[in-house]
Amino acid sequence: MGRTTRKRRTPLATKAIAASAALALGGGGLVWANFYASAHESGSGQNQIKAAGAQIATIQCPDVGQELRDVPEKARAGVDQELANLDKQVTEAYTRLASTRQAQAGDSGFVQNAILGPLKSKRTAAIDRIGINIRRVGGQAPNGLEQLAECKGMGVDEVNNGDGQNGDGQDQGQDNGQDQGQVGDNGNGAAGPVAADFVDITTVQPNTPPANGNGLKANGDGGSTGSFTTSCGVNENNKFNTDNLIVAPGVDNGAHHLHDYVGNQDNDAFSSDEDLANADTSCQNQGDKSTYYWPVLRIQDGTQEFDANELGGGLEGNVGKVLKAQQAEIKFVGNKASEVVAMPRFLRIITGAANAFTNGDANANASMSCTGFEDRQLTDKYPICPEGSQVVRTANFQSCWDGQNIDSANHRDHVDFVQADGTCANGFQAIPQLQIRLVYDAPAPVIENGQIQNPFAVDGFPEQLHKPITDHNDFINVMDDNLMNQVVQCINTGQECQ
């Protein structure tokens, strides 16, 4: 698959890291060995068995960004650079973890001494620089940030126990067999997903009320029941990159995984608001230059994609055939308790969390299902759909806004979800809720002897092991004022517009 994207020059230091990783791992990107195998080889001895049993599957680090609530505007560029640095450090540490399994099997202290210890030192320095950036412009850094420098390992049982993060997945009735004793590479060079990450959708009990029109009901006379649908295609222009303009502006490969883009055609890490406003759009309504983007879905079938030897792609464990959505439905709906107000231009919203597997599911907010079974939504499992049914990814964005800011230091505090009764807390205002539904022709993977064959998975940070709970979605509003006012009018007057 080709691509058209404005690609910035990769810094030499980054190229050197990629080259060394590829050399260390045989030149084919990250190779995820079954690190338990060596413990049972002839002559390995009890000490090696003990060491192998103590090995870790991935790395868990505290989320520094979520603790940054009050960063002065003038410090945010520098702080975002350091937060991206923290992500890069974890990625590099995980690369070393995945490439040193033999050394780990022979030395029970290897991970702590050679990986986690140096990682803590690097994180301490980055966190210190965050404080310097904040104080330099007269701000006050949060107390205790340095305590977030230390990371720990997650054991194989933690990774492969199939429990998920939040219990949404149902018992799939499958014998995972060997799956409990290893982090497999499925024969294709990717760590995860594993059999326990999948569930037959027909065995899942309904857990979502059926939609009524736009899925929202008016609360007396105060609700807003209309909708506005924008048609922006399915990325026919092959607009891909591994940047994240919201979280890591100015940082090449800030996402460490590949994004699909629809709408705005000038979205990369270096795009300014002016760039976005002057860009072309794939949306039929040319007044909508918003950018809508999400991690690609791949089939791990051995396909050598265009990014097989690039950072964010094969060099960081995102391998296989990129699937393009058959449908990308983008809709804005109302609030069941009140009318909505216009979104400000350049408002940024992230929903879901790319680090939800290792950092917990507090920000997880994307789900998967199958056509014909969308009353059964999964956040911590991938669905196995029956013949004739397609995979569906759904994201319902935050729809309460603080009334002032287009972004916040942790990229979340300026927006919020509605409360159970549909109202917005803390003086926030109801805005149109963005709902994105993606439909894919993804062949159902097969589980044999506890192993998953040719699974599909979302791209992600390598240490997240392609867990489904890490799915997420991003949006920057670049509608012109006339179109946004039309969206609000349609929603508040109960019309269905497009």
Secondary structure, DSSP 4 states (H G I P E B T S, - for coil): -------PPPPHHHHHHHHHHHHHTTTSS-----TTGGGGSTT-HHHHHHHHHH-EEEEE---SGGG-----GGGHHHHHHHHHHHHHHHHHHHHHHHH-HHHHHH-TTHIIIIIIHHHHHHHHHHHHHHHHHHHHTT--PPTTGGGG---EEEEHHHHHSS-TTTS-SPP-----GGGGG----TTTT-----GGGEEEGGGSPP-SPPP-TTS----TTS----EEEE---S-TT--EES--TTTSTT-TT-SSS-EEEEEBS--STT--HHHHHHS-BSSSSTTB--EEEEEPEEE-SS---TTTTSTTTGGGT--SEEEPPSEEEEEEE--SSS---PPPTT-EEEEE-TTHHHH-STT--EEEEETT-TTS-BSSSEEEPPTT--EEEEEE---EE-SS-S--TTSSTTEE---TTSPPSTT-EE-PEEEEEEEE--PPPEEETTEEES-EEE---GGGTT-GGG-EEEEE--B-HHHHHHHHHHHHTT-EE-
